[in-house]
Amino acid sequence: MRNSLWAPWRKKYIISHNNKKCIFCGPDKYVLDRTKYSFSLLNIYPYNNGHVMVAPKRHVKSIEYLSAEEVCDLWNLVVKTKKILDKRLKPHGYNIGFNVGKAGGAGFAGHLHVHVVPRWKGDMNFMPVISDTKVIPESLDAMYKIFREGMRHAKKERT
């Protein structure tokens, strides 16, 4: 038996996803950082607390279409994001990677992005096993506040 949780906020995602609008082109809510070629933002449908996506500003569908400068900038932002997560959330590990193409698991295959997903020992409780349900214990607004504070601290440390 599969349980259901009501999630009416997902309707906006379903509608925009069906309209083929790029979820990365133009978002401002929950954007964490912007660099010359890349930006990071909280995933509004996270696998876990602190789930961040890092994407090139340029709309490309696969890694081979990025210039060397874009690759370097993108990866530097992934590293910076991980460092902030280390300091602010103190995870025990990570899942970091690309899902390229629909067959590769990309929920949105048209704009390349890197998932940075913090993990903790025991973050899989009985809910996914028994009821095929994932519990996310922290709100997006709380995560955004934690990240913004982390960004301010990172900027102070550089100066």
C-alpha positions as CSV (number, residue, x, y, z in Angstrom):
1,M,0.0,0.0,0.0
2,R,1.4,3.4,-1.0
3,N,0.6,6.4,1.2
4,S,-0.1,9.8,-0.2
5,L,1.0,13.2,1.2
6,W,-0.8,16.3,-0.1
7,A,1.7,18.7,-1.7
8,P,-0.2,21.4,-3.5
9,W,2.9,23.6,-3.9
10,R,4.1,21.1,-6.5
11,K,1.4,22.0,-8.9
12,K,3.4,25.1,-10.0
13,Y,6.3,22.8,-10.8
14,I,4.1,20.4,-12.7
15,I,2.5,23.1,-14.8
16,S,5.8,24.8,-15.6
17,H,7.5,21.5,-16.3
18,N,4.7,20.5,-18.7
19,N,5.1,23.9,-20.4
20,K,8.8,23.1,-21.0
21,K,9.9,26.4,-19.4
22,C,13.4,26.2,-18.1
23,I,13.4,26.1,-14.3
24,F,16.9,27.6,-14.2
25,C,16.5,30.6,-16.6
26,G,15.3,33.5,-14.6
27,P,14.7,32.2,-11.1
28,D,15.4,34.6,-8.3
29,K,13.8,32.9,-5.3
30,Y,16.3,30.9,-3.3
31,V,19.3,31.9,-5.4
32,L,22.3,31.6,-3.1
33,D,25.2,32.9,-5.2
34,R,26.1,34.1,-8.6
35,T,29.5,34.0,-10.3
36,K,30.7,35.1,-13.7
37,Y,29.4,31.9,-15.4
38,S,27.3,30.1,-12.8
39,F,24.8,30.4,-10.0
40,S,23.6,28.2,-7.1
41,L,20.1,27.8,-5.7
42,L,18.2,25.7,-3.3
43,N,16.3,22.9,-4.9
44,I,12.6,23.6,-4.0
45,Y,11.9,19.8,-4.2
46,P,14.9,18.6,-2.2
47,Y,16.0,15.1,-1.7
48,N,17.4,16.2,1.7
49,N,17.9,19.4,3.7
50,G,20.4,21.7,2.1
51,H,20.0,20.2,-1.4
52,V,21.5,22.8,-3.7
53,M,21.7,22.9,-7.5
54,V,24.6,24.7,-9.3
55,A,24.1,25.5,-12.9
56,P,25.8,27.4,-15.6
57,K,24.2,30.7,-16.5
58,R,24.3,29.7,-20.2
59,H,21.5,27.3,-21.2
60,V,23.3,24.1,-22.2
61,K,22.1,20.5,-22.0
62,S,25.3,18.6,-21.5
63,I,28.8,19.1,-20.1
64,E,30.6,18.9,-23.4
65,Y,28.9,22.2,-24.5
66,L,30.6,24.2,-21.6
67,S,33.8,26.2,-22.3
68,A,36.8,25.5,-20.1
69,E,36.1,28.8,-18.2
70,E,32.5,27.7,-17.5
71,V,33.6,24.3,-16.3
72,C,36.1,25.8,-13.9
73,D,33.6,28.4,-12.6
74,L,30.9,25.9,-12.2
75,W,33.1,23.5,-10.3
76,N,34.5,26.3,-8.1
77,L,31.0,27.2,-7.1
78,V,30.2,23.5,-6.3
79,V,33.3,23.5,-4.0
80,K,32.3,26.8,-2.4
81,T,28.8,25.4,-1.8
82,K,30.1,22.3,-0.2
83,K,32.4,24.3,2.1
84,I,29.4,26.4,3.2
85,L,27.3,23.3,3.8
86,D,30.2,21.8,5.8
87,K,30.3,24.8,8.1
88,R,26.6,25.5,8.4
89,L,24.9,22.1,8.3
90,K,27.9,19.7,9.2
91,P,26.7,16.8,7.1
92,H,28.5,13.4,7.3
93,G,28.7,13.0,3.6
94,Y,27.4,14.1,0.2
95,N,25.9,13.0,-3.1
96,I,27.3,15.4,-5.7
97,G,26.7,14.9,-9.4
98,F,25.1,15.5,-12.7
99,N,22.0,13.8,-14.1
100,V,22.5,14.2,-17.8
101,G,19.5,13.5,-20.1
102,K,16.1,12.0,-19.2
103,A,17.5,8.5,-19.2
104,G,20.2,9.6,-16.8
105,G,17.5,10.8,-14.3
106,A,17.5,14.5,-15.1
107,G,14.2,15.9,-14.0
108,F,14.9,18.9,-16.2
109,A,17.3,17.7,-19.0
110,G,17.5,21.0,-21.0
111,H,19.7,23.0,-18.6
112,L,22.7,21.2,-17.1
113,H,23.0,21.4,-13.3
114,V,25.0,19.8,-10.5
115,H,23.2,18.4,-7.5
116,V,24.9,18.9,-4.1
117,V,23.0,16.8,-1.6
118,P,24.2,16.7,2.0
119,R,23.8,13.4,3.8
120,W,23.8,12.3,7.4
121,K,24.2,8.9,9.0
122,G,20.7,7.7,9.7
123,D,19.0,10.3,7.4
124,M,17.0,7.4,6.0
125,N,14.4,6.6,8.6
126,F,11.5,4.2,8.5
127,M,9.4,6.6,6.3
128,P,11.0,5.8,3.0
129,V,11.3,2.1,3.8
130,I,7.8,1.5,5.1
131,S,5.7,4.2,3.4
132,D,7.8,5.3,0.4
133,T,7.8,8.8,1.9
134,K,10.8,11.1,2.5
135,V,10.6,13.5,5.5
136,I,12.4,16.9,5.1
137,P,12.8,18.3,8.6
138,E,13.8,21.9,7.7
139,S,11.9,24.5,5.6
140,L,13.3,26.1,2.4
141,D,13.1,29.5,4.1
142,A,15.2,28.3,7.0
143,M,17.8,26.7,4.6
144,Y,17.9,29.9,2.6
145,K,18.6,31.9,5.8
146,I,21.4,29.5,6.8
147,F,23.0,29.7,3.4
148,R,22.8,33.5,3.2
149,E,24.5,33.8,6.6
150,G,27.2,31.3,5.4
151,M,27.7,33.4,2.3
152,R,28.2,36.6,4.4
153,H,30.7,34.8,6.6
154,A,32.6,33.4,3.5
155,K,32.9,37.0,2.1
156,K,34.2,38.3,5.4
157,E,36.8,35.6,5.5
158,R,38.1,36.5,2.1
159,T,38.7,40.1,3.0
